[in-house]
């Protein structure tokens, strides 16, 4: 599971509160949390590392650290192309940024969704981060990171998405 500081577990009361760790415990998965706070956003070197790991599922949660005034489509496309190279056939979930009170993220959400859809791959799906956590009360005082309650909400939504996906595909999980 790759993402930004929210995936990494920034600002939570304990490392066990990071949503990837809660998802792994709930689904009895061995998970690798590749959350990188700050500038590890759609970095090709990270994509190469993700692509090198044995994996049954990839989950990508990035974008809140990007400038919404710029076009990042090529950067996103390059990242996903690397992750999906070499006949990758496992499910890949991409979640757009959640609410961010300090910068405009809707253009980033739109760019991510557009790039994911352009691949036309059935097992590559994009979910709007607003559908995962959309309540401002889930944010810490910095307007970006989740508090413990928000992290629990995020984890529950991701588990629900994973379970719905497995029910509809009957071949994953």
N, CA and C atoms as an extended XYZ file, in Angstrom:
519
Properties=species:S:1:pos:R:3:atomname:S:1:resname:S:1:resid:I:1 pbc="F F F"
N         0.856       -1.161        0.000 N   UNK     1
C         0.000        0.000        0.000 CA  UNK     1
C         0.903        1.225        0.000 C   UNK     1
N         0.790        1.991       -1.053 N   UNK     2
C         1.633        3.176       -1.195 CA  UNK     2
C         0.777        4.423       -1.042 C   UNK     2
N         1.346        5.411       -0.416 N   UNK     3
C         0.634        6.664       -0.256 CA  UNK     3
C         1.503        7.725        0.362 C   UNK     3
N         0.852        8.760        0.837 N   UNK     4
C         1.533        9.907        1.417 CA  UNK     4
C         1.574        9.772        2.939 C   UNK     4
N         1.675       10.891        3.634 N   UNK     5
C         1.807       10.857        5.090 CA  UNK     5
C         0.587       10.267        5.783 C   UNK     5
N        -0.576       10.339        5.149 N   UNK     6
C        -1.771        9.742        5.739 CA  UNK     6
C        -1.622        8.223        5.757 C   UNK     6
N        -1.104        7.660        4.678 N   UNK     7
C        -0.836        6.223        4.623 CA  UNK     7
C         0.283        5.852        5.590 C   UNK     7
N         1.291        6.700        5.658 N   UNK     8
C         2.438        6.463        6.530 CA  UNK     8
C         2.004        6.348        7.987 C   UNK     8
N         1.023        7.139        8.372 N   UNK     9
C         0.543        7.104        9.750 CA  UNK     9
C         0.886        8.363       10.524 C   UNK     9
N         1.066        9.468        9.825 N   UNK    10
C         1.437       10.723       10.486 CA  UNK    10
C         0.326       11.208       11.414 C   UNK    10
N         0.725       11.667       12.567 N   UNK    11
C        -0.161       12.331       13.531 CA  UNK    11
C        -1.162       11.436       14.247 C   UNK    11
N        -0.954       10.126       14.240 N   UNK    12
C        -1.882        9.259       14.947 CA  UNK    12
C        -1.329        8.938       16.323 C   UNK    12
N        -2.204        8.493       17.201 N   UNK    13
C        -1.789        8.273       18.582 CA  UNK    13
C        -0.834        7.097       18.732 C   UNK    13
N        -0.850        6.151       17.780 N   UNK    14
C         0.034        4.993       17.821 CA  UNK    14
C         0.246        4.499       16.393 C   UNK    14
N         1.384        3.903       16.079 N   UNK    15
C         1.609        3.396       14.726 CA  UNK    15
C         0.556        2.370       14.286 C   UNK    15
N        -0.036        1.684       15.241 N   UNK    16
C        -1.080        0.704       14.892 CA  UNK    16
C        -2.343        1.361       14.353 C   UNK    16
N        -2.437        2.683       14.439 N   UNK    17
C        -3.603        3.409       13.930 CA  UNK    17
C        -3.493        3.719       12.447 C   UNK    17
N        -2.355        3.502       11.818 N   UNK    18
C        -2.230        3.761       10.382 CA  UNK    18
C        -3.194        2.840        9.635 C   UNK    18
N        -3.967        3.389        8.715 N   UNK    19
C        -5.011        2.596        8.064 CA  UNK    19
C        -4.485        1.327        7.383 C   UNK    19
N        -3.292        1.308        6.737 N   UNK    20
C        -2.847        0.052        6.136 CA  UNK    20
C        -2.679       -1.071        7.162 C   UNK    20
N        -2.233       -0.714        8.350 N   UNK    21
C        -2.045       -1.712        9.395 CA  UNK    21
C        -3.392       -2.253        9.884 C   UNK    21
N        -4.380       -1.371       10.014 N   UNK    22
C        -5.702       -1.825       10.439 CA  UNK    22
C        -6.358       -2.685        9.360 C   UNK    22
N        -6.198       -2.298        8.086 N   UNK    23
C        -6.733       -3.101        6.983 CA  UNK    23
C        -6.098       -4.492        6.990 C   UNK    23
N        -4.786       -4.542        7.129 N   UNK    24
C        -4.081       -5.832        7.128 CA  UNK    24
C        -4.569       -6.723        8.269 C   UNK    24
N        -4.749       -6.152        9.449 N   UNK    25
C        -5.245       -6.951       10.580 CA  UNK    25
C        -6.671       -7.445       10.311 C   UNK    25
N        -7.511       -6.560        9.809 N   UNK    26
C        -8.913       -6.919        9.546 CA  UNK    26
C        -9.036       -8.031        8.506 C   UNK    26
N        -8.236       -7.956        7.436 N   UNK    27
C        -8.346       -8.909        6.332 CA  UNK    27
C        -7.344      -10.059        6.428 C   UNK    27
N        -6.560      -10.066        7.510 N   UNK    28
C        -5.544      -11.094        7.720 CA  UNK    28
C        -4.566      -11.154        6.540 C   UNK    28
N        -4.076       -9.989        6.155 N   UNK    29
C        -3.122       -9.850        5.052 CA  UNK    29
C        -1.730       -9.583        5.598 C   UNK    29
N        -0.735       -9.945        4.835 N   UNK    30
C         0.623       -9.454        5.040 CA  UNK    30
C         0.735       -8.227        4.160 C   UNK    30
N         0.859       -7.068        4.747 N   UNK    31
C         0.866       -5.829        3.977 CA  UNK    31
C         2.175       -5.088        4.172 C   UNK    31
N         2.582       -4.382        3.139 N   UNK    32
C         3.743       -3.507        3.199 CA  UNK    32
C         3.220       -2.083        3.115 C   UNK    32
N         3.495       -1.289        4.150 N   UNK    33
C         3.077        0.105        4.169 CA  UNK    33
C         4.206        0.944        3.577 C   UNK    33
N         3.988        1.427        2.369 N   UNK    34
C         4.962        2.287        1.690 CA  UNK    34
C         4.505        3.739        1.709 C   UNK    34
N         3.930        4.155        2.822 N   UNK    35
C         3.548        5.558        2.967 CA  UNK    35
C         4.788        6.420        3.135 C   UNK    35
N         4.880        7.484        2.332 N   UNK    36
C         6.029        8.386        2.367 CA  UNK    36
C         5.497        9.808        2.534 C   UNK    36
N         5.754       10.398        3.676 N   UNK    37
C         5.292       11.758        3.909 CA  UNK    37
C         6.029       12.762        3.041 C   UNK    37
N         5.288       13.767        2.579 N   UNK    38
C         5.910       14.862        1.842 CA  UNK    38
C         5.989       14.650        0.354 C   UNK    38
N         7.185       14.391       -0.156 N   UNK    39
C         7.397       14.487       -1.587 CA  UNK    39
C         7.565       13.167       -2.325 C   UNK    39
N         7.129       12.053       -1.781 N   UNK    40
C         7.225       10.773       -2.474 CA  UNK    40
C         6.040       10.516       -3.383 C   UNK    40
N         5.480       11.567       -3.944 N   UNK    41
C         4.240       11.491       -4.689 CA  UNK    41
C         4.469       11.088       -6.139 C   UNK    41
N         3.953        9.928       -6.514 N   UNK    42
C         4.061        9.428       -7.891 CA  UNK    42
C         5.499        9.483       -8.385 C   UNK    42
N         6.425        9.090       -7.532 N   UNK    43
C         7.853        9.079       -7.861 CA  UNK    43
C         8.173        7.799       -8.619 C   UNK    43
N         8.831        7.889       -9.786 N   UNK    44
C         9.148        6.692      -10.572 CA  UNK    44
C         9.995        5.671       -9.807 C   UNK    44
N        10.874        6.140       -8.917 N   UNK    45
C        11.691        5.191       -8.140 CA  UNK    45
C        10.839        4.385       -7.178 C   UNK    45
N         9.827        5.023       -6.622 N   UNK    46
C         8.897        4.297       -5.746 CA  UNK    46
C         8.100        3.297       -6.581 C   UNK    46
N         7.677        3.709       -7.761 N   UNK    47
C         6.929        2.809       -8.649 CA  UNK    47
C         7.766        1.585       -8.998 C   UNK    47
N         9.046        1.789       -9.257 N   UNK    48
C         9.933        0.663       -9.564 CA  UNK    48
C        10.022       -0.295       -8.375 C   UNK    48
N        10.083        0.261       -7.183 N   UNK    49
C        10.137       -0.590       -5.993 CA  UNK    49
C         8.829       -1.366       -5.829 C   UNK    49
N         7.704       -0.674       -5.972 N   UNK    50
C         6.408       -1.346       -5.876 CA  UNK    50
C         6.328       -2.473       -6.907 C   UNK    50
N         6.769       -2.188       -8.129 N   UNK    51
C         6.715       -3.181       -9.200 CA  UNK    51
C         7.630       -4.379       -8.931 C   UNK    51
N         8.667       -4.173       -8.132 N   UNK    52
C         9.613       -5.263       -7.859 CA  UNK    52
C         9.138       -6.209       -6.762 C   UNK    52
N         8.138       -5.815       -5.995 N   UNK    53
C         7.654       -6.629       -4.877 CA  UNK    53
C         6.676       -7.698       -5.344 C   UNK    53
N         6.722       -8.867       -4.713 N   UNK    54
C         5.651       -9.832       -4.980 CA  UNK    54
C         4.370       -9.254       -4.389 C   UNK    54
N         3.295       -9.293       -5.155 N   UNK    55
C         2.083       -8.656       -4.655 CA  UNK    55
C         0.843       -9.319       -5.239 C   UNK    55
N        -0.161       -9.381       -4.396 N   UNK    56
C        -1.464       -9.881       -4.821 CA  UNK    56
C        -2.421       -8.724       -5.059 C   UNK    56
N        -2.040       -7.559       -4.560 N   UNK    57
C        -2.895       -6.384       -4.657 CA  UNK    57
C        -2.034       -5.150       -4.451 C   UNK    57
N        -2.334       -4.082       -5.167 N   UNK    58
C        -1.642       -2.809       -4.969 CA  UNK    58
C        -2.694       -1.758       -4.650 C   UNK    58
N        -2.392       -0.928       -3.692 N   UNK    59
C        -3.285        0.146       -3.286 CA  UNK    59
C        -2.472        1.431       -3.228 C   UNK    59
N        -2.905        2.450       -3.979 N   UNK    60
C        -2.156        3.702       -4.105 CA  UNK    60
C        -3.042        4.851       -3.642 C   UNK    60
N        -2.530        5.648       -2.710 N   UNK    61
C        -3.279        6.746       -2.105 CA  UNK    61
C        -2.383        7.979       -2.092 C   UNK    61
N        -2.417        8.756       -3.152 N   UNK    62
C        -1.501        9.896       -3.288 CA  UNK    62
C        -2.213       11.108       -3.867 C   UNK    62
N        -1.521       12.219       -3.821 N   UNK    63
C        -1.969       13.400       -4.526 CA  UNK    63
C        -2.158       14.641       -3.692 C   UNK    63
N        -2.354       14.503       -2.388 N   UNK    64
C        -2.624       15.686       -1.568 CA  UNK    64
C        -1.449       16.649       -1.520 C   UNK    64
N        -0.242       16.152       -1.796 N   UNK    65
C         0.938       17.019       -1.744 CA  UNK    65
C         1.258       17.678       -3.090 C   UNK    65
N         0.451       17.401       -4.099 N   UNK    66
C         0.687       18.018       -5.409 CA  UNK    66
C         0.019       19.382       -5.493 C   UNK    66
N         0.574       20.233       -6.318 N   UNK    67
C         0.012       21.555       -6.554 CA  UNK    67
C        -1.144       21.416       -7.534 C   UNK    67
N        -2.344       21.774       -7.117 N   UNK    68
C        -3.530       21.642       -7.944 CA  UNK    68
C        -3.574       22.571       -9.134 C   UNK    68
N        -2.631       23.495       -9.233 N   UNK    69
C        -2.609       24.429      -10.367 CA  UNK    69
C        -1.805       23.889      -11.539 C   UNK    69
N        -1.132       22.754      -11.349 N   UNK    70
C        -0.285       22.183      -12.402 CA  UNK    70
C        -0.922       20.920      -12.968 C   UNK    70
N        -0.496       20.554      -14.172 N   UNK    71
C        -0.967       19.329      -14.801 CA  UNK    71
C         0.019       18.210      -14.457 C   UNK    71
N        -0.457       17.214      -13.742 N   UNK    72
C         0.383       16.104      -13.288 CA  UNK    72
C         0.051       14.797      -14.004 C   UNK    72
N        -0.737       14.859      -15.062 N   UNK    73
C        -1.183       13.635      -15.735 CA  UNK    73
C        -0.017       12.751      -16.180 C   UNK    73
N         1.004       13.332      -16.774 N   UNK    74
C         2.116       12.520      -17.278 CA  UNK    74
C         2.868       11.849      -16.131 C   UNK    74
N         3.034       12.559      -15.039 N   UNK    75
C         3.699       11.998      -13.854 CA  UNK    75
C         2.906       10.813      -13.306 C   UNK    75
N         1.591       10.961      -13.224 N   UNK    76
C         0.718        9.898      -12.727 CA  UNK    76
C         0.744        8.715      -13.697 C   UNK    76
N         0.650        8.998      -14.988 N   UNK    77
C         0.661        7.954      -16.023 CA  UNK    77
C         1.965        7.158      -15.971 C   UNK    77
N         3.091        7.857      -15.847 N   UNK    78
C         4.389        7.186      -15.778 CA  UNK    78
C         4.454        6.261      -14.564 C   UNK    78
N         4.011        6.747      -13.420 N   UNK    79
C         4.017        5.949      -12.194 CA  UNK    79
C         3.206        4.677      -12.380 C   UNK    79
N         1.977        4.824      -12.850 N   UNK    80
C         1.111        3.656      -13.014 CA  UNK    80
C         1.633        2.714      -14.089 C   UNK    80
N         2.225        3.253      -15.136 N   UNK    81
C         2.786        2.404      -16.188 CA  UNK    81
C         3.891        1.511      -15.640 C   UNK    81
N         4.707        2.059      -14.768 N   UNK    82
C         5.789        1.274      -14.164 CA  UNK    82
C         5.211        0.192      -13.251 C   UNK    82
N         4.244        0.564      -12.407 N   UNK    83
C         3.635       -0.389      -11.482 CA  UNK    83
C         2.936       -1.512      -12.246 C   UNK    83
N         2.298       -1.177      -13.356 N   UNK    84
C         1.490       -2.152      -14.095 CA  UNK    84
C         2.268       -2.890      -15.177 C   UNK    84
N         3.566       -2.641      -15.297 N   UNK    85
C         4.378       -3.257      -16.354 CA  UNK    85
C         4.547       -4.758      -16.146 C   UNK    85
N         5.034       -5.399      -17.162 N   UNK    86
C         5.392       -6.826      -17.119 CA  UNK    86
C         4.216       -7.749      -16.828 C   UNK    86
N         3.083       -7.457      -17.428 N   UNK    87
C         1.944       -8.347      -17.303 CA  UNK    87
C         1.279       -8.353      -15.945 C   UNK    87
N         1.420       -7.304      -15.197 N   UNK    88
C         0.782       -7.214      -13.885 CA  UNK    88
C        -0.715       -7.441      -14.035 C   UNK    88
N        -1.257       -8.382      -13.290 N   UNK    89
C        -2.676       -8.688      -13.435 CA  UNK    89
C        -3.454       -8.634      -12.121 C   UNK    89
N        -2.790       -8.406      -11.026 N   UNK    90
C        -3.480       -8.320       -9.733 CA  UNK    90
C        -4.286       -7.016       -9.676 C   UNK    90
N        -5.267       -6.942       -8.817 N   UNK    91
C        -6.040       -5.711       -8.681 CA  UNK    91
C        -5.177       -4.546       -8.209 C   UNK    91
N        -5.494       -3.372       -8.703 N   UNK    92
C        -4.797       -2.154       -8.291 CA  UNK    92
C        -5.849       -1.077       -8.036 C   UNK    92
N        -5.913       -0.626       -6.809 N   UNK    93
C        -6.850        0.404       -6.394 CA  UNK    93
C        -6.097        1.720       -6.239 C   UNK    93
N        -6.614        2.777       -6.851 N   UNK    94
C        -6.032        4.113       -6.722 CA  UNK    94
C        -7.090        4.994       -6.075 C   UNK    94
N        -6.739        5.611       -4.954 N   UNK    95
C        -7.671        6.483       -4.230 CA  UNK    95
C        -7.158        7.916       -4.348 C   UNK    95
N        -8.027        8.810       -4.787 N   UNK    96
C        -7.648       10.214       -4.929 CA  UNK    96
C        -7.558       10.865       -3.550 C   UNK    96
N        -6.962       12.053       -3.472 N   UNK    97
C        -6.802       12.707       -2.162 CA  UNK    97
C        -8.131       12.989       -1.472 C   UNK    97
N        -8.081       12.967       -0.144 N   UNK    98
C        -9.249       13.341        0.650 CA  UNK    98
C        -9.276       14.864        0.771 C   UNK    98
N       -10.106       15.349        1.639 N   UNK    99
C       -10.227       16.784        1.868 CA  UNK    99
C        -8.896       17.364        2.320 C   UNK    99
N        -8.547       18.496        1.780 N   UNK   100
C        -7.353       19.224        2.216 CA  UNK   100
C        -7.732       20.691        2.319 C   UNK   100
N        -7.670       21.236        3.515 N   UNK   101
C        -8.081       22.625        3.715 CA  UNK   101
C        -7.001       23.628        3.339 C   UNK   101
N        -5.789       23.158        3.082 N   UNK   102
C        -4.678       24.082        2.820 CA  UNK   102
C        -4.334       24.231        1.347 C   UNK   102
N        -4.879       23.382        0.470 N   UNK   103
C        -4.614       23.527       -0.965 CA  UNK   103
C        -5.749       22.910       -1.761 C   UNK   103
N        -5.857       23.300       -3.015 N   UNK   104
C        -6.895       22.806       -3.916 CA  UNK   104
C        -6.513       21.417       -4.432 C   UNK   104
N        -7.303       20.408       -4.131 N   UNK   105
C        -6.986       19.055       -4.590 CA  UNK   105
C        -7.974       18.517       -5.622 C   UNK   105
N        -9.077       19.216       -5.877 N   UNK   106
C       -10.033       18.705       -6.862 CA  UNK   106
C        -9.400       18.535       -8.244 C   UNK   106
N        -8.565       19.461       -8.716 N   UNK   107
C        -7.922       19.216      -10.018 CA  UNK   107
C        -7.052       17.952      -10.011 C   UNK   107
N        -6.412       17.677       -8.885 N   UNK   108
C        -5.600       16.457       -8.777 CA  UNK   108
C        -6.492       15.229       -8.835 C   UNK   108
N        -7.614       15.266       -8.099 N   UNK   109
C        -8.567       14.149       -8.147 CA  UNK   109
C        -8.980       13.870       -9.595 C   UNK   109
N        -9.322       14.931      -10.304 N   UNK   110
C        -9.770       14.783      -11.692 CA  UNK   110
C        -8.668       14.201      -12.577 C   UNK   110
N        -7.440       14.660      -12.385 N   UNK   111
C        -6.322       14.165      -13.191 CA  UNK   111
C        -6.059       12.686      -12.914 C   UNK   111
N        -6.070       12.307      -11.656 N   UNK   112
C        -5.833       10.908      -11.301 CA  UNK   112
C        -6.911       10.024      -11.911 C   UNK   112
N        -8.172       10.411      -11.724 N   UNK   113
C        -9.280        9.628      -12.270 CA  UNK   113
C        -9.159        9.496      -13.787 C   UNK   113
N        -8.850       10.594      -14.464 N   UNK   114
C        -8.715       10.578      -15.920 CA  UNK   114
C        -7.614        9.627      -16.382 C   UNK   114
N        -6.470        9.671      -15.710 N   UNK   115
C        -5.354        8.794      -16.085 CA  UNK   115
C        -5.707        7.333      -15.830 C   UNK   115
N        -6.265        7.027      -14.678 N   UNK   116
C        -6.629        5.644      -14.360 CA  UNK   116
C        -7.616        5.120      -15.406 C   UNK   116
N        -8.628        5.897      -15.711 N   UNK   117
C        -9.624        5.464      -16.697 CA  UNK   117
C        -9.019        5.297      -18.081 C   UNK   117
N        -7.998        6.088      -18.417 N   UNK   118
C        -7.394        6.012      -19.749 CA  UNK   118
C        -6.684        4.686      -20.002 C   UNK   118
N        -6.293        3.979      -18.940 N   UNK   119
C        -5.637        2.684      -19.105 CA  UNK   119
C        -6.620        1.624      -19.615 C   UNK   119
N        -7.894        1.757      -19.251 N   UNK   120
C        -8.892        0.804      -19.699 CA  UNK   120
C        -8.659       -0.612      -19.209 C   UNK   120
N        -8.094       -0.758      -18.021 N   UNK   121
C        -7.792       -2.069      -17.449 CA  UNK   121
C        -8.850       -2.380      -16.382 C   UNK   121
N        -9.565       -3.500      -16.527 N   UNK   122
C       -10.645       -3.808      -15.582 CA  UNK   122
C       -10.205       -3.912      -14.123 C   UNK   122
N        -8.991       -4.400      -13.865 N   UNK   123
C        -8.577       -4.561      -12.467 CA  UNK   123
C        -7.803       -3.355      -11.943 C   UNK   123
N        -7.874       -2.234      -12.652 N   UNK   124
C        -7.323       -0.954      -12.185 CA  UNK   124
C        -8.508       -0.036      -11.933 C   UNK   124
N        -8.720        0.310      -10.687 N   UNK   125
C        -9.891        1.108      -10.327 CA  UNK   125
C        -9.477        2.357       -9.565 C   UNK   125
N       -10.276        3.391       -9.774 N   UNK   126
C       -10.062        4.661       -9.078 CA  UNK   126
C       -11.271        4.937       -8.192 C   UNK   126
N       -10.997        5.340       -6.955 N   UNK   127
C       -12.041        5.707       -6.007 CA  UNK   127
C       -11.778        7.134       -5.554 C   UNK   127
N       -12.822        7.930       -5.530 N   UNK   128
C       -12.713        9.310       -5.075 CA  UNK   128
C       -12.481        9.334       -3.565 C   UNK   128
N       -11.410        9.997       -3.139 N   UNK   129
C       -11.089       10.081       -1.727 CA  UNK   129
C       -12.204       10.681       -0.881 C   UNK   129
N       -13.030       11.533       -1.513 N   UNK   130
C       -14.153       12.115       -0.769 CA  UNK   130
C       -15.179       11.062       -0.377 C   UNK   130
N       -15.235        9.962       -1.106 N   UNK   131
C       -16.158        8.896       -0.738 CA  UNK   131
C       -15.580        8.017        0.372 C   UNK   131
N       -14.295        8.160        0.632 N   UNK   132
C       -13.638        7.377        1.678 CA  UNK   132
C       -13.711        8.118        3.011 C   UNK   132
N       -13.328        9.365        3.017 N   UNK   133
C       -13.441       10.233        4.197 CA  UNK   133
C       -13.870       11.600        3.697 C   UNK   133
N       -15.057       12.025        4.097 N   UNK   134
C       -15.541       13.312        3.607 CA  UNK   134
C       -15.962       14.265        4.714 C   UNK   134
N       -15.702       13.904        5.932 N   UNK   135
C       -16.113       14.749        7.043 CA  UNK   135
C       -14.920       15.526        7.584 C   UNK   135
N       -15.068       16.831        7.631 N   UNK   136
C       -13.978       17.672        8.118 CA  UNK   136
C       -13.622       17.371        9.566 C   UNK   136
N       -14.549       16.818       10.328 N   UNK   137
C       -14.251       16.484       11.725 CA  UNK   137
C       -13.238       15.351       11.822 C   UNK   137
N       -12.971       14.653       10.705 N   UNK   138
C       -11.992       13.567       10.702 CA  UNK   138
C       -10.569       14.089       10.559 C   UNK   138
N       -10.417       15.392       10.332 N   UNK   139
C        -9.100       15.968       10.120 CA  UNK   139
C        -8.499       16.496       11.408 C   UNK   139
N        -7.175       16.419       11.502 N   UNK   140
C        -6.466       17.084       12.588 CA  UNK   140
C        -6.512       18.583       12.358 C   UNK   140
N        -5.971       19.331       13.253 N   UNK   141
C        -6.006       20.785       13.164 CA  UNK   141
C        -5.203       21.342       11.996 C   UNK   141
N        -4.350       20.522       11.362 N   UNK   142
C        -3.563       21.035       10.232 CA  UNK   142
C        -4.352       21.055        8.926 C   UNK   142
N        -5.569       20.504        8.906 N   UNK   143
C        -6.411       20.563        7.726 CA  UNK   143
C        -6.075       19.557        6.645 C   UNK   143
N        -5.155       18.645        6.899 N   UNK   144
C        -4.774       17.641        5.910 CA  UNK   144
C        -4.795       16.235        6.494 C   UNK   144
N        -4.132       16.051        7.612 N   UNK   145
C        -3.979       14.718        8.195 CA  UNK   145
C        -5.224       14.321        8.975 C   UNK   145
N        -5.425       13.031        9.068 N   UNK   146
C        -6.567       12.499        9.795 CA  UNK   146
C        -6.250       12.358       11.271 C   UNK   146
N        -7.266       12.526       12.101 N   UNK   147
C        -7.120       12.186       13.508 CA  UNK   147
C        -7.427       10.690       13.650 C   UNK   147
N        -7.384       10.165       14.859 N   UNK   148
C        -7.616        8.729       15.049 CA  UNK   148
C        -8.995        8.315       14.521 C   UNK   148
N       -10.010        9.126       14.796 N   UNK   149
C       -11.353        8.808       14.322 CA  UNK   149
C       -11.372        8.776       12.790 C   UNK   149
N       -10.724        9.723       12.152 N   UNK   150
C       -10.663        9.770       10.692 CA  UNK   150
C        -9.928        8.571       10.120 C   UNK   150
N        -8.883        8.143       10.797 N   UNK   151
C        -8.116        6.989       10.342 CA  UNK   151
C        -8.963        5.717       10.420 C   UNK   151
N        -9.752        5.595       11.466 N   UNK   152
C       -10.653        4.443       11.588 CA  UNK   152
C       -11.702        4.488       10.479 C   UNK   152
N       -12.243        5.652       10.215 N   UNK   153
C       -13.217        5.813        9.140 CA  UNK   153
C       -12.609        5.441        7.791 C   UNK   153
N       -11.380        5.887        7.553 N   UNK   154
C       -10.679        5.597        6.302 CA  UNK   154
C       -10.467        4.088        6.165 C   UNK   154
N        -9.951        3.474        7.204 N   UNK   155
C        -9.693        2.026        7.175 CA  UNK   155
C       -10.976        1.249        6.904 C   UNK   155
N       -12.077        1.614        7.562 N   UNK   156
C       -13.340        0.900        7.354 CA  UNK   156
C       -13.825        1.041        5.916 C   UNK   156
N       -13.681        2.220        5.355 N   UNK   157
C       -14.093        2.432        3.960 CA  UNK   157
C       -13.242        1.603        3.000 C   UNK   157
N       -11.941        1.544        3.243 N   UNK   158
C       -11.054        0.779        2.368 CA  UNK   158
C       -11.358       -0.712        2.474 C   UNK   158
N       -11.602       -1.210        3.675 N   UNK   159
C       -11.970       -2.617        3.842 CA  UNK   159
C       -13.265       -2.896        3.082 C   UNK   159
N       -14.244       -2.003        3.191 N   UNK   160
C       -15.514       -2.184        2.473 CA  UNK   160
C       -15.267       -2.244        0.970 C   UNK   160
N       -14.427       -1.360        0.444 N   UNK   161
C       -14.118       -1.347       -0.987 CA  UNK   161
C       -13.438       -2.655       -1.392 C   UNK   161
N       -12.451       -3.097       -0.626 N   UNK   162
C       -11.766       -4.350       -0.936 CA  UNK   162
C       -12.757       -5.524       -0.937 C   UNK   162
N       -13.624       -5.561        0.047 N   UNK   163
C       -14.586       -6.665        0.132 CA  UNK   163
C       -15.593       -6.616       -1.015 C   UNK   163
N       -16.086       -5.429       -1.354 N   UNK   164
C       -17.006       -5.310       -2.487 CA  UNK   164
C       -16.329       -5.763       -3.774 C   UNK   164
N       -15.080       -5.382       -3.936 N   UNK   165
C       -14.344       -5.764       -5.135 CA  UNK   165
C       -14.204       -7.278       -5.208 C   UNK   165
N       -13.901       -7.908       -4.090 N   UNK   166
C       -13.714       -9.358       -4.109 CA  UNK   166
C       -15.028      -10.076       -4.387 C   UNK   166
N       -16.129       -9.527       -3.917 N   UNK   167
C       -17.431      -10.139       -4.174 CA  UNK   167
C       -17.768      -10.040       -5.656 C   UNK   167
N       -17.484       -8.882       -6.259 N   UNK   168
C       -17.854       -8.697       -7.664 CA  UNK   168
C       -16.924       -9.468       -8.602 C   UNK   168
N       -15.686       -9.700       -8.218 N   UNK   169
C       -14.752      -10.373       -9.115 CA  UNK   169
C       -14.671      -11.875       -8.870 C   UNK   169
N       -14.974      -12.298       -7.638 N   UNK   170
C       -14.911      -13.705       -7.239 CA  UNK   170
C       -13.547      -14.356       -7.478 C   UNK   170
N       -12.525      -13.598       -7.718 N   UNK   171
C       -11.219      -14.218       -7.919 CA  UNK   171
C       -10.130      -13.575       -7.088 C   UNK   171
N       -10.427      -12.533       -6.346 N   UNK   172
C        -9.428      -11.871       -5.526 CA  UNK   172
C        -9.788      -12.038       -4.059 C   UNK   172
N        -8.799      -12.094       -3.239 N   UNK   173
C        -8.927      -12.193       -1.778 CA  UNK   173
C        -9.543      -13.518       -1.394 C   UNK   173
